[in-house]
Amino acid sequence: MEIFQRLYKSGAGAIVSKSLSTKPWDGYHNPTFVGLDNGGWINAVGLSNPGAREFANIIKGNKDVPMIVSLVGSEPSDFAEMISRFDTENITAYELNLSCPHVAKVGLEVGDDLELVSNIISVAKSASNVPIIVKVGLGSTDYLSTVETAIKAGADAITAINTLRAMAIDVETQNPVLSNVIGGMSGSPIKPVAIRCVYEITDKFDIPVIGCGGISSWTDATEFILAGASAVQVGSAIGDDGMDIFKEINDGLLRYMDRKGFDSIMDMVGSVRKS
């Protein structure tokens, strides 16, 4: 719990957990997370996690830190079971990860099945009174169709996007750099794709969107908000800049708002359409 309190005190508005499954998963063997020459990262951690029951014990008694619990599974019953583990904890929202690009039978394989997406969200909504956020990615199904299905099933917000399926090769050893061969790319190189998705979702649907993908500065965060994001998530940049990244983003946004005459973040949301 200490790491979540440190992140919150560093300026994060809320903490999103790594994705949790019904039972503990070991994930893939190293190497699972490798920096790329283009400034991005490629990873195939394999959804390594201690399981929902153990994570509920880790955050037990939390009163101060806004926690968004990320969940991953194959069947609607998986999500209902995991949500029941957190009934007595102070959970701000659940984020359903329907877009992990490198683990079979979960993630994108679920997100590409629109009937399954609908059933999972309906079950999650029935099992919880807190907001349900759906994390979408770019799979074989049009992601806008996934968003539409999620909204019809009762999703309260969308997170866009997940990492993009990718591969890198070490030319000296002539081997893939990841033990799983295929992974997901994150970091600055995917930012323009993520911003495009946030813009398209908020242009077509009336639902709050959390922007995610390549945010490493206050200008990146500003781009996402101007495109239509109501909030942003920061992940890979913590590896480069540590927890100072939150202060840098918060301070930069405040200076920008003052300079441009915005009274609140919500006044900025989607402003690219007004220019």
C-alpha positions in Angstrom: 0.0 0.0 0.0 3.0 2.3 0.6 3.8 2.7 -3.0 0.2 3.8 -3.8 0.3 6.4 -1.1 3.7 7.7 -2.4 2.2 7.9 -5.9 -0.8 9.8 -4.7 1.2 12.2 -2.6 3.4 12.8 -5.7 0.4 14.3 -7.5 -1.5 11.4 -9.1 -5.2 12.0 -8.9 -5.9 8.3 -8.6 -4.0 5.0 -8.9 -4.8 2.3 -11.5 -3.6 -1.1 -10.4 -2.0 -3.6 -12.7 -4.6 -5.9 -14.1 -5.7 -8.6 -11.7 -7.1 -12.1 -12.5 -9.1 -14.5 -10.5 -6.0 -16.5 -9.5 -2.3 -15.4 -9.3 -0.4 -15.4 -12.6 3.3 -15.7 -12.9 3.5 -14.0 -16.3 6.3 -14.6 -18.9 10.0 -15.2 -18.4 12.4 -12.3 -18.8 13.1 -10.3 -20.8 9.6 -8.9 -20.6 10.1 -5.1 -20.7 12.7 -3.5 -23.1 13.4 0.0 -24.2 13.4 0.8 -28.0 15.6 3.1 -30.1 12.5 5.2 -31.0 11.9 6.2 -27.4 9.2 3.7 -26.8 9.0 0.5 -24.8 8.0 -3.1 -25.8 6.6 -5.4 -23.2 5.0 -8.8 -22.7 4.8 -9.1 -18.9 2.1 -11.6 -19.3 -0.3 -10.0 -16.9 1.8 -11.1 -13.9 -0.2 -10.4 -10.8 -0.9 -11.8 -7.3 -4.6 -12.4 -7.9 -7.7 -10.5 -6.8 -7.9 -12.1 -3.4 -4.3 -11.2 -2.5 -4.6 -7.6 -3.9 -7.7 -7.1 -1.8 -5.6 -7.9 1.2 -2.9 -5.5 0.1 -5.2 -2.5 -0.1 -7.4 -3.5 2.8 -8.2 -0.6 5.1 -7.3 2.0 2.5 -9.2 5.2 3.1 -7.2 8.0 1.5 -6.0 6.8 -2.0 -8.5 6.8 -4.9 -8.0 3.3 -6.2 -9.1 2.2 -9.7 -8.8 -1.6 -9.8 -8.0 -3.1 -13.2 -9.5 -6.5 -13.9 -8.8 -9.1 -16.6 -10.6 -12.4 -17.4 -12.2 -14.7 -20.0 -15.8 -15.0 -18.8 -18.4 -12.7 -17.2 -18.2 -14.8 -14.0 -14.5 -14.0 -13.7 -15.3 -10.3 -13.3 -18.2 -10.9 -10.9 -16.0 -13.1 -8.7 -13.2 -10.5 -8.6 -15.5 -7.6 -7.9 -16.9 -9.5 -4.9 -13.4 -9.6 -3.4 -13.4 -5.8 -3.1 -16.9 -5.3 -1.8 -15.7 -4.0 1.6 -12.8 -1.9 0.2 -12.8 1.8 -0.7 -12.7 1.4 -4.5 -13.2 4.4 -6.8 -13.8 2.5 -10.0 -13.1 -0.7 -11.8 -11.3 -0.7 -15.1 -12.1 -3.8 -17.3 -9.0 -4.5 -19.4 -10.5 -5.9 -22.6 -7.5 -5.1 -24.7 -4.2 -6.7 -23.5 -2.5 -7.6 -26.8 -0.2 -10.5 -25.9 -2.0 -13.0 -23.6 -4.3 -15.6 -25.2 -7.9 -16.0 -24.2 -8.1 -12.6 -22.4 -7.5 -9.0 -23.4 -8.0 -8.4 -27.2 -9.4 -11.8 -27.8 -12.2 -10.8 -25.4 -12.4 -7.2 -26.7 -12.9 -8.4 -30.3 -15.9 -10.5 -29.3 -18.7 -7.9 -29.0 -21.3 -10.3 -27.5 -18.8 -11.3 -24.8 -17.9 -7.6 -24.2 -21.6 -6.8 -23.6 -22.1 -9.7 -21.3 -19.0 -8.9 -19.2 -20.0 -5.3 -18.7 -23.6 -6.2 -17.9 -22.4 -8.6 -15.2 -19.8 -6.1 -13.8 -22.5 -3.4 -13.6 -24.8 -5.7 -11.8 -22.0 -6.7 -9.3 -20.9 -3.2 -8.4 -22.2 0.2 -7.5 -19.0 2.0 -8.4 -18.3 3.3 -12.0 -17.2 0.7 -14.6 -14.5 1.9 -17.0 -13.7 -0.2 -20.1 -10.2 -0.1 -21.6 -10.2 -0.6 -25.3 -7.4 -1.2 -27.8 -6.8 -1.8 -31.5 -7.6 -5.4 -32.3 -9.3 -7.1 -35.3 -12.7 -5.5 -34.5 -13.3 -1.8 -35.2 -12.6 -0.3 -31.8 -15.4 2.2 -32.2 -17.8 -0.8 -32.4 -16.3 -2.1 -29.1 -16.9 1.4 -27.6 -20.5 1.4 -28.8 -21.2 -2.0 -27.4 -19.6 -1.0 -24.1 -21.8 2.1 -23.9 -25.0 0.1 -24.6 -24.0 -2.4 -21.9 -23.7 0.4 -19.3 -20.1 1.4 -19.3 -19.5 4.7 -17.4 -16.3 5.6 -19.1 -13.7 4.4 -21.7 -9.9 4.3 -21.4 -8.2 4.6 -24.8 -5.9 3.0 -25.7 -3.9 -0.1 -24.6 -0.4 -1.0 -26.0 -0.1 -1.9 -29.7 0.9 -5.4 -30.8 4.6 -5.1 -31.7 7.8 -7.0 -32.1 11.5 -6.2 -31.9 14.6 -8.2 -33.0 18.2 -8.1 -31.7 20.1 -8.2 -35.0 23.3 -9.5 -33.3 21.7 -12.5 -31.7 19.0 -12.7 -34.4 16.4 -13.4 -31.8 13.3 -11.6 -30.7 14.0 -9.3 -27.7 11.0 -10.6 -25.8 10.7 -14.1 -24.4 7.1 -14.1 -25.7 8.3 -12.9 -29.1 5.2 -10.6 -29.6 4.4 -7.9 -27.1 2.8 -4.5 -26.8 4.4 -1.2 -27.6 3.9 1.8 -25.3 5.5 5.2 -24.9 5.8 8.3 -27.1 5.7 6.5 -30.5 2.0 5.5 -29.9 0.9 8.9 -28.7 -0.5 10.2 -32.1 -2.5 7.0 -32.5 -3.9 7.3 -29.0 -4.9 10.9 -29.5 -6.6 10.1 -32.7 -8.7 7.4 -30.9 -9.6 9.8 -28.1 -10.7 12.4 -30.7 -12.7 9.8 -32.7 -14.5 8.3 -29.6 -15.5 11.7 -28.1 -16.5 13.0 -31.6 -18.9 10.1 -32.0 -20.1 9.2 -28.4 -21.1 11.2 -25.3 -19.1 9.4 -22.7 -16.1 10.4 -20.6 -12.7 9.1 -22.0 -9.5 8.6 -20.1 -6.5 9.2 -22.5 -3.7 6.7 -22.3 -0.6 6.1 -24.4 2.7 8.0 -24.6 2.0 10.7 -22.0 5.4 11.9 -20.7 4.9 15.7 -20.3 2.4 18.3 -19.5 2.1 19.1 -23.3 1.3 15.5 -24.0 -1.5 15.6 -21.3 -2.7 18.8 -22.8 -3.0 17.3 -26.3 -5.1 14.5 -24.9 -7.4 16.9 -23.0 -7.8 19.2 -26.0 -8.7 16.1 -28.1 -11.5 15.2 -25.7 -10.0 13.3 -22.8 -11.5 14.1 -19.4 -8.5 12.6 -17.6 -5.2 10.9 -18.6 -3.2 7.9 -17.4 0.6 7.9 -17.1 2.5 4.6 -17.1 5.8 4.1 -19.0 7.0 7.7 -18.3 7.3 6.8 -14.6 10.1 4.5 -15.6 12.0 7.4 -17.2 11.2 10.3 -14.9 10.1 8.7 -11.6 7.3 10.2 -9.6 8.3 13.7 -10.4 6.3 13.3 -13.6 3.1 14.0 -11.8 4.2 17.4 -10.5 5.6 18.3 -13.9 2.3 17.6 -15.6 0.1 19.3 -12.9 2.3 22.4 -12.8 2.4 22.6 -16.6 -1.3 22.3 -16.9 -2.0 25.0 -14.3 0.4 27.4 -16.1 -1.2 26.6 -19.5 -4.7 27.1 -18.1 -3.7 30.5 -16.6 -2.1 31.5 -19.9 -5.0 30.5 -22.0 -7.8 31.6 -19.7 -9.3 28.2 -18.8 -11.1 28.1 -15.4 -11.0 24.3 -15.2 -9.8 21.2 -16.9 -13.4 20.5 -18.1 -13.3 23.8 -19.9 -10.4 22.5 -21.9 -11.9 19.1 -22.8 -12.4 18.8 -26.5 -11.4 22.4 -27.2 -9.7 21.4 -30.4 -13.1 21.3 -32.0 -13.8 24.9 -31.0 -10.6 26.3 -32.5 
